[in-house]
Amino acid sequence: MQKGRPTDYTPELAAKICRAIASNALSIKKLCAKYDDFPHHDTINEWLGIYDSFSDQYLVAKEKQAILIADSLWDKVDNLPAITEEMNKFDREFRYQQWHLSKLAPKQFGDKKQIQQEMNINVHEQDLQALK
């Protein structure tokens, strides 16, 4: 019987990993350390480049994780203590989490919003002739 962490990809294991990511704020490295049936985090990173369906699932899970982290930050804001040292510690944590969210889900939490604009220009044939 083989011992150690799994290295073979299965859709079931991929789904389990993605559910774990989406349901808590731990990094993939910490999740792999927490769950013995998960592969090493380097193996998961390799799978992201090999299995397109896993990569898609992983991105969705990370977006869900980002929303979960944002919700927990709002809970912390609501319960901020009035003690200066605690507030400074929270501020550092909040800014780090905010930065982390902008990297995990830039569409929802990124610093920059891209604006797409379309413009239609109507040119009449006679105007084109006048330019020649």
Phi, psi and omega per residue, in radians:
M1 nan 2.323 -3.092
Q2 -1.386 2.358 3.111
K3 -1.944 2.824 3.106
G4 1.834 -3.063 -3.097
R5 -1.338 2.615 3.117
P6 -1.241 2.612 3.057
T7 -2.172 -0.211 -3.128
D8 -1.505 2.293 3.136
Y9 -1.329 2.326 2.948
T10 -2.370 2.566 3.102
P11 -1.032 -0.588 -3.141
E12 -1.155 -0.771 3.123
L13 -1.166 -0.694 3.106
A14 -1.053 -0.759 3.132
A15 -1.129 -0.684 3.133
K16 -1.130 -0.745 3.110
I17 -1.074 -0.797 -3.118
C18 -1.155 -0.634 3.066
R19 -1.104 -0.712 3.129
A20 -1.135 -0.730 3.118
I21 -1.080 -0.822 -3.058
A22 -1.212 -0.332 -3.015
S23 -1.809 0.021 3.038
N24 -2.729 2.973 -3.000
A25 -1.636 0.130 -3.112
L26 -1.262 2.598 3.052
S27 -1.213 2.857 3.135
I28 -1.104 -0.603 3.112
K29 -1.101 -0.763 -3.141
K30 -1.246 -0.614 3.093
L31 -1.113 -0.746 3.136
C32 -1.131 -0.606 3.095
A33 -1.240 -0.556 -3.099
K34 -1.312 -0.680 -3.056
Y35 -1.869 2.030 -3.118
D36 -1.158 -0.426 -3.108
D37 -1.549 0.065 3.050
F38 -1.589 2.581 3.062
P39 -1.264 3.035 3.049
H40 -1.093 2.596 -3.088
H41 -1.074 -0.510 3.071
D42 -1.141 -0.613 3.094
T43 -1.120 -0.751 3.109
I44 -1.070 -0.750 3.105
N45 -1.079 -0.620 3.063
E46 -1.146 -0.749 3.141
W47 -1.048 -0.579 -3.136
L48 -1.061 -0.561 3.118
G49 -1.507 -0.218 -3.070
I50 -1.786 -0.762 -3.001
Y51 -1.899 1.841 -3.105
D52 -1.047 -0.701 -3.115
S53 -1.144 -0.660 3.091
F54 -1.163 -0.728 3.116
S55 -1.043 -0.734 3.104
D56 -1.122 -0.798 3.115
Q57 -1.067 -0.727 -3.104
Y58 -1.093 -0.765 3.129
L59 -1.102 -0.715 3.085
V60 -1.110 -0.745 3.131
A61 -1.099 -0.709 3.127
K62 -1.146 -0.650 3.074
E63 -1.126 -0.721 3.091
K64 -1.132 -0.692 3.106
Q65 -1.094 -0.704 3.125
A66 -1.074 -0.712 3.105
I67 -1.148 -0.713 3.088
L68 -1.057 -0.766 3.113
I69 -1.112 -0.749 3.119
A70 -1.063 -0.745 3.115
D71 -1.076 -0.724 -3.140
S72 -1.165 -0.587 3.073
L73 -1.130 -0.699 3.099
W74 -1.103 -0.679 3.082
D75 -1.074 -0.721 3.126
K76 -1.148 -0.697 3.114
V77 -1.060 -0.726 3.141
D78 -1.123 -0.440 -3.078
N79 -1.941 0.447 -3.121
L80 -1.081 2.278 3.065
P81 -1.381 2.834 -3.131
A82 -1.519 0.011 -3.092
I83 -1.393 2.226 -3.044
T84 -1.015 -0.820 -3.114
E85 -1.070 -0.738 3.104
E86 -1.121 -0.682 -3.139
M87 -1.165 -0.696 3.109
N88 -1.115 -0.738 3.099
K89 -1.086 -0.780 3.122
F90 -1.097 -0.734 -3.128
D91 -1.033 -0.773 3.104
R92 -1.083 -0.778 3.132
E93 -1.120 -0.744 -3.124
F94 -1.088 -0.811 -3.141
R95 -1.110 -0.669 3.087
Y96 -1.124 -0.835 -3.129
Q97 -1.098 -0.671 3.111
Q98 -1.073 -0.801 3.097
W99 -1.074 -0.788 -3.120
H100 -1.051 -0.758 3.114
L101 -1.069 -0.678 -3.127
S102 -1.126 -0.436 3.100
K103 -1.516 -0.635 -3.130
L104 -1.238 -0.748 -3.076
A105 -2.421 1.307 -3.053
P106 -1.099 -0.492 3.122
K107 -1.102 -0.711 -3.091
Q108 -1.554 -0.634 -2.954
F109 -2.169 0.136 -3.121
G110 -1.235 2.831 -3.125
D111 -1.276 -0.597 -3.053
K112 -1.866 2.445 3.026
K113 -1.925 2.243 3.099
Q114 -1.538 2.362 3.120
I115 -1.969 2.210 3.124
Q116 -1.833 2.266 -3.105
Q117 -2.257 2.417 3.092
E118 -2.029 2.546 3.131
M119 -2.397 2.334 3.062
N120 -1.909 2.298 3.103
I121 -2.097 2.178 3.107
N122 -1.740 2.141 3.111
V123 -2.088 2.231 3.130
H124 -1.460 2.615 -3.128
E125 -0.982 -0.706 -3.112
Q126 -1.149 -0.557 3.102
D127 -1.218 -0.620 3.091
L128 -1.148 -0.709 3.131
Q129 -1.126 -0.646 -3.134
A130 -1.169 -0.511 -3.140
L131 -1.318 -0.383 -3.116
K132 -1.387 nan nan
